[in-house]
């Protein structure tokens, strides 16, 4: 029986899709059978970040409407045999997604996967609500920046009120994932620190993803960062976060790209 | 340029994170208050006040306004009921 995990944030551009791809891949690398579902109807991108954009035939709405069967729409990753993608529709009307339909698709998938990751669209509208609706757990991706923290707080309120679990009187297990963190700027007091964000949001921390060029490089070539450059700082941070998700206790660190003394002396251009 | 300038630290960027933190704490305390409140509390109060007053005086339902003001220490509930002219005096002096 799968765990359903929503990756959400409220604010756009904080790293939901990158994180869904990276953690989905890392779970698959840990031997779990994983499906990632793109809920961003009309603005799908998880296919692109996973390098599967040319293999999309059917999508979530086709399955909800009964035009395609689930196995026809699921795309198996070419590198990780345990990772599957259910893409969003790029052309359909997003009102075609109904709560009943999404519930049916997810309950059909629960029997066949260990983890189902729902990549939420930005905002607090229908698409975001449907992405979180059936979640058992939630990752709230937050940047150390005022607007992102505020929107995360709003989303936390919705996870506590508008999910099926909340309506049954249960709690969605919530985790904060801080992304685009710059340790040097936080140390200089130019950026909110980890403690600041955690104290304000009062949710346990799953991981800290450092700001890094490797994330862009990975999406350029359509490969999750955990797969494309596993030794890079963000990949190690995602790998640690994934193991915490699986229940392991791992000391919280901000992985950094080890730079030689010469690189440091050569200055910022080397970064 | 003096050789020492090479080693002098750059002018420090202003420390703005504590300002961000304080602004967020104040804002979110307010927003969480709004969220936790029953969303329709004011509507409910308005309906019940309207019903109670209407038992004695014919009212224009649009002339009943219920407003809540949130202050740092006290919050107030303002009820504004506009009565039509010429209703019975005896009702007006009852307290």
HADDOCK unambig.tbl for C-alpha pairs under 7 A between the chains (distance, minus, plus):
assign (segid A and resid 146 and name CA) (segid B and resid 20 and name CA) 6.25 0.50 0.50
assign (segid A and resid 146 and name CA) (segid B and resid 24 and name CA) 6.65 0.50 0.50
assign (segid A and resid 188 and name CA) (segid B and resid 15 and name CA) 6.86 0.50 0.50
assign (segid A and resid 189 and name CA) (segid B and resid 15 and name CA) 4.72 0.50 0.50
assign (segid A and resid 189 and name CA) (segid B and resid 16 and name CA) 6.14 0.50 0.50
assign (segid A and resid 189 and name CA) (segid B and resid 17 and name CA) 5.15 0.50 0.50
assign (segid A and resid 190 and name CA) (segid B and resid 15 and name CA) 5.32 0.50 0.50
assign (segid A and resid 190 and name CA) (segid B and resid 16 and name CA) 5.36 0.50 0.50
assign (segid A and resid 190 and name CA) (segid B and resid 17 and name CA) 5.32 0.50 0.50
assign (segid A and resid 191 and name CA) (segid B and resid 17 and name CA) 5.11 0.50 0.50
assign (segid A and resid 192 and name CA) (segid B and resid 17 and name CA) 4.91 0.50 0.50
assign (segid A and resid 192 and name CA) (segid B and resid 21 and name CA) 6.92 0.50 0.50
assign (segid A and resid 196 and name CA) (segid B and resid 21 and name CA) 6.52 0.50 0.50
assign (segid A and resid 200 and name CA) (segid B and resid 25 and name CA) 6.52 0.50 0.50
